[in-house]
Amino acid sequence: MIQTVKGKIEKEAFGVCAAHEHLSIDLSRVKGDPDTILDDEQGMMEELAYFYQAGGRSLIELTNDGMGRDVKRLVRLSEASGVHIVTCTGFYKDPFIPEFAQGWDREQFATHFIKESKEGIEDTGVLPGIIGEVGTSVNEIKPVEKELIIGAGMAGLETGLPISTHTSLGTLGSKQVDMFFALGLPKEQIIIGHQDLNPNKEEVLDVLQSGVYIGFDTIGKNNYRPDEERLDFLLDFIERGFHKQIVLSADLTRKSHWHKFGGPGYDLVLNDFIPALKKRGVTETVITDLLVKNPANAFSVKER
């Protein structure tokens, strides 16, 4: 089963999934940039309509406490759009961790995430379907990030919720895997994010060879890395037989990413990237794995 903001659904009902997105977010406390505030609910409805029209049916919303999470809004958006939305418990990374949690150890992080997972987020009664996005810095795991990652892993063991991570510029994915594996967390419960940002193919292959899922989830962010390079890596990974471990998304976090402001929108993967894969000869079977089967498996709650 998959836990959405409206309740549990069978994974067969999940459909085409955007595996790492943000609908309602505010990073301006740290970034100091109003472009990083998404608070226009009507605008969100319009952007979701583009996604639905392109065939999208589900979306993993990884805005957590400290990033502007608003789960009541997500319920309204899901009801209005027909898109299954999964919300999260978790904290992002330094310096986005809320002030009240900045000195926490792993047990405190785990206790908080478990409480939200079992009792609901704040007073909403809405249950998270994932722990995420929990992250590390560029080529560095700060002490609070180490406690956060391990705390998330402990909560994952207790709740069966999948864990979705942030790797800054794709770095340290294998380190994150090692930390989770040391706790005994199963590989099928782990999604290591932003691996399409790492230009070091051997590092990404090392993550894939561990058996976990990875996110090719910053598609369209050509300012970080050209999509042509993402395509080349993805085609190679498919050729090597890793296509059942990869999920896709665009990770929109700015007003300028929306159609409304001239951006590509949440339908970017479906309208641009998938046709590019097909043009390169990727089969419908593999496309279905990337968009439907892999997310359904990755984001299902594991029985405990």
Secondary structure, DSSP 8 states (H G I E B T S, - for coil): -EEETTEEE-GGG--SEEEEE-SSEE-HHHH--GGGEE--HHHHHHHHHHHHHTT--EEEE---TTTT--HHHHHHHHHHH--EEE-EE----TTTS-GGGTT--HHHHHHHHHHHHHH-STTS----SEEEEEEEBTTB--HHHHHHHHHHHHHHHHH---EEEEEGGGTTHHHHHHHHHHHT--GGGEEE--GGG---HHHHHHHHHTT-EEEE--TT-TTTS-HHHHHHHHHHHHHTT-GGGEEE-----SGGGSGGGT---TTHIIIIIHHHHHHTT--HHHHHIIIIIHHHHHTS----
